[in-house]
């Protein structure tokens, strides 16, 4: 869900796991919000079509 290429954070030499997580921060939030919005809109479309 991050939308980042493989190794974007994990491929940095010498970066600890804690530092990787800190670097990512809340980066996943926009993708999760978009997925949730798509799900809700699909459900709305289905209820209007019924």
Secondary structure by P-SEA (a helix, b strand, c coil): ccccccccccccccccaaaaaaaacccaaaaaaaaaaaaaaaaaaaaaac
